[in-house]
Amino acid sequence: MLFLTVLASLTGCATTVYKTQLEIYCPQIKQYDEQFNQKLADEIEALSPEFRAIEEAIGNYVYLRDRIRRCEAEKENIDG
């Protein structure tokens, strides 16, 4: 009997939710001013060529920023 009471009380908690619109969330891209970009470029060029890990990490960061831009473009297409 207790089982039936618990089961009956839980049936009101279970509702089906339908998502009819796709929502896309993209992380924000940090915006850098031209002065910072130039300073960064100068510092990277001044590094020794043996610092390959820094070059790889920056390449990965560029790839990530490009993917976020594509995410934002896709979001704009859906949100219209």
C-alpha positions as CSV (number, residue, x, y, z in Angstrom):
1,M,0.0,0.0,0.0
2,L,2.8,2.4,0.9
3,F,4.4,1.7,-2.5
4,L,1.2,2.7,-4.3
5,T,0.9,5.9,-2.3
6,V,4.5,6.8,-3.2
7,L,4.1,5.9,-6.8
8,A,0.9,7.9,-7.1
9,S,2.5,11.0,-5.5
10,L,5.5,10.8,-7.8
11,T,3.5,10.7,-11.0
12,G,2.6,14.4,-10.7
13,C,6.3,15.2,-10.6
14,A,7.1,13.7,-14.0
15,T,6.3,15.9,-16.9
16,T,7.5,15.8,-20.4
17,V,9.3,18.9,-21.6
18,Y,9.6,19.5,-25.3
19,K,12.3,21.9,-26.6
20,T,11.1,23.4,-29.9
21,Q,13.9,25.9,-30.4
22,L,17.6,25.2,-30.5
23,E,19.7,27.5,-28.4
24,I,23.4,27.9,-29.1
25,Y,25.7,29.3,-26.4
26,C,29.1,30.4,-27.6
27,P,31.9,31.6,-25.2
28,Q,32.9,35.3,-25.5
29,I,36.0,36.1,-27.5
30,K,38.4,38.4,-25.7
31,Q,38.9,41.5,-27.8
32,Y,42.4,43.0,-28.0
33,D,43.3,46.5,-29.2
34,E,45.8,47.1,-32.0
35,Q,48.5,48.2,-29.6
36,F,48.3,45.0,-27.6
37,N,48.3,42.9,-30.8
38,Q,51.4,44.7,-32.0
39,K,53.2,44.2,-28.6
40,L,52.2,40.5,-28.7
41,A,53.5,40.1,-32.2
42,D,56.8,41.8,-31.3
43,E,57.2,39.6,-28.2
44,I,56.5,36.4,-30.2
45,E,58.9,37.3,-32.9
46,A,61.6,38.0,-30.3
47,L,61.3,34.5,-28.9
48,S,64.0,31.9,-29.6
49,P,63.0,29.5,-32.4
50,E,63.4,26.6,-30.0
51,F,60.3,27.6,-28.1
52,R,58.0,25.4,-30.1
53,A,55.5,24.8,-27.4
54,I,54.5,28.5,-27.3
55,E,54.0,28.4,-31.1
56,E,51.8,25.3,-30.8
57,A,49.7,26.8,-27.9
58,I,49.1,30.0,-29.9
59,G,48.1,28.0,-32.9
60,N,45.6,26.1,-30.8
61,Y,44.3,29.4,-29.4
62,V,43.8,30.8,-32.9
63,Y,41.9,27.6,-33.9
64,L,39.7,28.0,-30.8
65,R,38.9,31.6,-31.6
66,D,38.0,30.6,-35.2
67,R,35.6,27.9,-33.9
68,I,34.0,30.4,-31.6
69,R,33.5,32.8,-34.5
70,R,31.8,29.9,-36.5
71,C,29.7,29.2,-33.5
72,E,28.6,32.8,-33.4
73,A,27.8,32.8,-37.1
74,E,25.7,29.6,-36.7
75,K,23.9,31.2,-33.8
76,E,23.1,34.3,-35.9
77,N,21.7,32.1,-38.7
78,I,19.5,30.2,-36.3
79,D,18.4,33.3,-34.3
80,G,17.9,35.2,-37.6
